[in-house]
Amino acid sequence: MLLRELTKKSLSVFIIRITGVFVLFLFTLFITNFFSPENVGRYDFVRSTVMIIGGIALMGTNQAIIYYSGLLKAKNSMGSIKSIYFKMLKIIAMTSFAFLFLYLFLSVQNKAIINSIFNKPDAFNLVFKSFAVLMFFTSTMLNIDTIRAIEKTMMSELYRNIFRYTPVFIGTVVLFFTNRQDLIVDVYLAGFFILSVISSIHVLLSFKKGSYTQKNILSYTTKEILKVSTPMAISAMAYFVMQSIDVIILAIYEGFDKLAYYSVSVKLATLIALALLSVNIVVAPKIAELYEKKKTKEMQEIIKKSTRIIFIISVVTLLFLVFFSETILGLFGQNYLVAKQALIILIFGQFFNSLSGPGAIYLNMTKRQGVLNKILLTGLIVNIGLNFYLIPSYGISGAAIATLISFVFWNLIIILYIYHKDRVKVFLT
C-alpha cells in the first residue's frame, strides 16, 4: 500500500514537473526567438548567480525543513514545525542582508575590477541586482519546501515548477510588446518578490489548520536547527555551485551569446533528471521517517522501487533528446545548433546522475550530512578545476565535459559509500 501510494505521488509530481518544463520550454523558446542572445545571456548569468549565492544564503534550511517533517511525524508532533519555520526565516533574513551589505562594502570601490573579471561593462550591476533580491529568493525557496514538508507536495510542485516561471513569462511578453527587452533581468528578479509574498501568505494560512495547531509541541533552538541545516547548507551550496559555476566561468571566457546557447542545452539536459527529482521529492521525508523508526527493509524496498521508476522514465527521455537534439535546438534559433555536442554530453551526464538513484537524499535524511558535504565539495573542486582547464580550449563543450565527469565522480563515491556502510543499494538493480 505504501509503495503504491509513493508511486502514485511520484508520478503526480512528475506530471507537474513535465508541465513546468513545458512552461519553461515555451518561455525559453520565446526569449531565444524574440530577444537578442546577449540579453538572454544576461538573464542566464543572473539566474546562475542567484542560484549560487541563494544556495549559500539559504543555509540548508529548505532541506532541513524536510528532515524535520519526517522526524516530527515519527514523533507525532507536526505542530512543532511552525516554530522551526519562523526560526529558519530569521536565519535566512540575517544571511541575505549580511551578504548584500558585505557585497556593497567590498565591491562599491572596486566596480571596475568586477567588470574586468567577467570582461563585461555591466557585470557589477548584474551581480548587485542578484544580491538585492536575495531575501525574496531565499524566502520563496524556503516556503516552497515548507509547503512540501506539511504534506502538500502537489501544491509545492506547482510553486516550484509553474508559478515560479509565470511572473517572468508574463513580464517578458510585456517587454516584447513595449520594446524593452533590456529589462528582462529586472522582470526575472521582480518575480521573486511576487512569489515570496504569495507563498508566505500560503504558508501562514496553512499553519492555522489541522495538526499544526496541536498541543504536543517539541522545542528546537536556533542553534539546534543550525546544527542540522548547516551541514545540509554545505552540500546544497556545493550542488548549486556545481549546477551554475560552468555558466559563471563561461562568462569569463565567452560572450553572453555563448552563455545563452549553452544554457539552453543545460535546460534541455535536465529533462533527464526530472524523474529523479520527482521521486526524491516524495521519498525524502519517508526515508527520514523510516530511518527514525529503524525500518530498514521497508526503506530499501521504497528505494528499489524508486530507482526502477527513475530508470524507465529517464531512458525514454534520453532516447527522445538524443535522436531529436538537432530539431529541438533548431526551435530556439539556428545559432543554437552550435550547442548540439554540449547537449549530448550533458544528456549522458544527467542520465548517469539519474541511474545513481536518491543517494544524496539518502545521506541527508539519515544524518550523514557531513559525509555528503565532503563528497560534494570534492566533486565541486574537480568540477571547477575541469571547467577552468577545458573551457578555454573547448568552450561550451568543455563546460559540458566538466559536468559529465564531475557527475560520474561524486555519484560513484556516494553509491559505494552507502553500500559499504549500510548494504543499501540506491542505484538501479
N, C-alpha and C positions, 0 to 999 in steps of 0.2 A: 504493500500500500504506500509506504514511504517513497520507494523508488519510483512508483507510478506518479506520485504527486510531484517529485523532483523533476522527472522527465517532462511532465506537463508544463511545469513552471519554466523550465529551461527553454522549451520550445516556444512558449509565450513570449519570454524575454527575447529570444532570437527573432521572432516575427517583428517585435517592436524595434529591435536593432536594425533589421533589414529595412524597415520603414524609415528609420532615422538615416540610414545610409543612402536611401533613395532621395531623401530631402537634401542631404549633404551633396549627393551627386548632382542634383538639379542646381543647387547653389553654386557648386564649383563649375559646372557647365556654363552657367550664366555669367559668372565673373570672368572666366577664361575667354569667353567669346565676345564680351562687351566691355571689358576693362583691359587696359594695357598690361602686358606681362610685368612691367615694373611696379604697377600698383598692386597687382596680385602678389608679387614677391614681397612687397612691404607688409601686406596683410599676413603672409605666411611667416615672415620674420617676427612680427609682433606676437602672433599666435604661439610660436615656439618659445619666445622669450617669456611670455606669460605662463606657459606650461612649466618652464624650468623654475622660475622664481616662485610661482604659485605652489609648485610641488614642495618647495622648501618651506615656505611660509605656513603651509597647512600643518606642519609639524606632525604629520601622520594621524591627525585627528579623524579624518574621513575614513581611514581604515580601522582605527581604534574603536570608533562607534559601532562598527560591525562586530568586532570582537566582543565588546561589552553586551551587545544584544544577545549573542549566543550564551554568554556567561550568565546574564541576568535571567534569561529564560530558563536555564537549568536550575537557577536558584529561586525561581518563581517570584522575581522582584523587578518586573519590567518598568514599574513606576520610577525606579531609580535612574532611568536613562534621561529623564528630564533635567535633573540637576547636572548630570555629566555633560549634556549638550551645552548648557549655559556656561559651564566652566571651559569647555572647548572653544566656545565662541569668544570668550575673553582672551584665550591663548592666541587665537589667530588674529584677533584685533591688535594685540600687542606686537606680534611679529610683523604683520602687514605694515603698520605705521612705522615701526622701527626700521624696516627695510627701506621705506620711502625716504625717511629723514636721513638715513645713512647714505643712500644714493645721492641725495641732494648735497649733503655735506662734503662727500668725497669727489663729486663729479662736477659741481657747478663751475669750479675754476679750471676744470680740465675737459671742457666741452670739445675742444679741437682734438684732443688726444683720442677720445672715444670715437669721434667721426673718422679719424685717421686709421684706427684699428680695423674698422669694418670698411674703410675706404668709401664711405657713404656720407654725403653732406648733412643728411637728416638722421643719422644713427642715434645721436644723443637724444633728440626729441622723441623718437620712436621708443627708445628704452625707457625714457622718463614716463611716457604715457602708460607703458606696461606696469611700472611700479605704482603709478597713481591709481590704477584700477584694482590693485591687489586685494584690498579688503572686500570688494564686491565679488571678485573671482573666488576667493577662499571661502567666503560665507556661502556662496552658491554651491560649491562642491561639497562642503560640509552638510548643507541642507539636503542635497540630493541623496547622500549616503545615510543621513538620519532618517529620511522618509523610507529608504530601503530597510534600515535597521528596525523600524517599527512595523515591519511586515507589510509594507505597501510597495512591494517590489515593482509591480507594473507601473504604478504612478511615478516611482523613482526613475524608471527607464524612459518614461515619456519625457521627463525633465531632461535626462541625460542625452537622449538621442533625437528628440524632436523639438521640444520647447527651447532647447539650448541654441538651435540654429535659426529659429523663427525670427527673432528680432533683427539679426544681421541680414537675413534673406530679404525681409520686407524693406529694411533700410537701404540695401544696395539697389533694389528696384527703384526706390525713390531717387537715389543718387543718379541712376542712369537717366531717368526722365528729366531730372533737373540739371543734367550735365555737370555733376560734381563728383565724378569718380575718385578724385583725390582724397575724399573724406571716408574712404572705405575702412581705414584703420579706426577712425573715431566712432563710426557706426558699430563696428565689431565690439569695441570696448564698452560703449554705452549699453550694449545688450546685456552685459553682466550686471549693471546697475538695476535694470528692469527685472532680470531673473532673480537677483538677490532679494529684492523687495517681495516679489510674488512667492518665492519658495520659503522665505522666512515667515510670512503670514500663514502659509500652508502648514509648516511645522508647528507653529504656536497653536493653531486651531486643532491640530491632531492631538497635542498634548492634553487638551481639555476633555478628551474622550476616553472611554474604556479603561483598560488596565493601567493607564499612565497616571491615573488619579488614585491608585490603590495606596493602602497604608503601609504595606511591607516594603519600607524603603531602606536600602543599604547606602551608606555614606562613603563616597570616594573623594579624597582630597585632590587638589590640582597637582600636587607632587606625585600622587599615585597614578593619576591619569597620564602625566608626562612620562612616568616610568614605563607605561605600556606604549604610549604613542610615539615617543622619541625614537626607539629602535625602528618602528614602522615608518617614521619620517625619513630615516636614513635610506631605507630600502626604496621607499616611494620616490625620494629625491633622485636616487641612482637610476630608477626606472624611467622617471620623467625626463631626466637629462639624457639618458640613452635614446629616448624617443625623439628628442629635439636637437641634440647637440650637432648632428650632421648638418642640419639646416643653418645653425649658427656659424659653424666652421665654413660651410659653403659660402656664406655671406662675406667671409674674409677674402676668399679667393675668386669668387664668381660674382656676376651681376645679379640684380633682383630678378631678371628674366629667367636665369638658370634655376634660381630658387623656386620660381613658380612651376617650371617643368618638373623638377624633382619632387616637389611637394604633392603634385597630382599623383605621381607614381606611388608615393608613400601612402596616400589616402586609399588608392585602389588596392594596394597590397594588404592593407589592414582588414580588408573584407575577409581574408583567410582567418584572421583572429576573432571574428565575430562569434563563432561557435564557442571558442574557449572562454571569451569574456562573458558570454551569455550564461554558460554553465557555472562559471566562477561566482557570478552574481548570486546565484541560487544556493550553491553548496557551501559557500564560505561560512555563514552563520551556523549551518548544520554541522560542519566539521568541528567548529568551536564547541558547539553543544555536546556532540557525541564524544569528543575528546575529554571534556569535563566530566562526562558520565562514564568514561572508560569503556565505551562500546566500540572496541577496535574493529571487530569483524563487520559490524554494520557499517562503519565508516569506510572500510576497504571496499565493500560492495558498492557503496554510493560512488566512490572514486572510479571503480572499474566501469560502472555503467556510464558515468560521465565522460570518460575518455573515449568510449566507443561512439557516443553521440557526437562528440567533437570531431572524431576522425571522419565519420560518414559525411557530415556537412562540409568539413574542410576540404576533402578530396574533390568533391563536386565543384566547390568554388574555385579551387586551384585549376582544374581542367578548363573551366569556363574562361578564367582570366588569361591562361597561357595561350589557348587557341584563338582567342579573340582580342588579344592585347593591342594589336595594331589598330583594329577597328575602334576599340574603346578609346584609346588615346587620341585617335583622329577626331573624335567628337568634341574634344576640348580645343581643337585647332591644329593645323598641320605642323606648327612649330613644336607641339608637344610630343611628336613622334620620336624626337631625339632621346626621350626618356624610356624607350622600349626596353633596352638592355637593363637599365636600372630597375625597371618594373619587374622583369623576370627574376632577377637576383633577389629582390625584396620579397617576391611571392614565395620563393623557396625558403627564405629565412623565416617568414611568418608561418609557413607550413610546419617546419621543424618545431617552432615555438608551440604550435597547437598540439602536435603529436606528443609533446612532452608533458601534457596534462596540467592539472592545477597544483604544480609543485610549489610555486611561490606562495600561493594562498594557503596551502597546507602548512608550510613553515610558520607563516604569520598567525594562523589560527591555533597552532599547537605550541605556542610560547617559545618558538625558536627564531624570534625576530633577529637576534644577534647573529645567528648563523647566516640567515638570508642577507643581512647587511654586508657581511664580509664577502659573500659570493657576488652580490650585485655590484659592490664597489670595485671588486677586482675586474668584473666584466666591464664596468664603466671605464676603468683605466685602459683596458685593452681596446675598447671602442674608441675612446678619444685618441689614443696613440695611432690606431689604424686610420682614423679619419684624417689626421694631420699628415700621415705618411702617404695615403692613397689619393686624397682629393687633389693635391697639386698636379699629380701626373695623370689621373684618370677622371677627374671631375665628378659628375653626378654618379657615374658607375662606380667610382672609388668609394663614395659615401655608401652606396648600396652594399658593396662587398664588405665594408667595415661592419655594417649592421648584421649581415648574414653570419659572419664569423663570430661576432660577439653573442648573437642569439644561441648558436650552437654551443659555444664555450660555457656560458653560465647555466644553460638548461641541462647540459650533461652533468655538470657538477651537482646541481640540485637533485636530479634523478638518482645519481649514485649515492649521494649522502642520505637521502630519505630511505632508500632500500637498505643501505648498510646499517643504519641506526634502528629503523622500525620494521624492516621487512615489508614495507608498504610499497606497492607498485603504483606510482602516479602516472606512468606512461602507458601507452597503448599495449594491451596484451590480448 
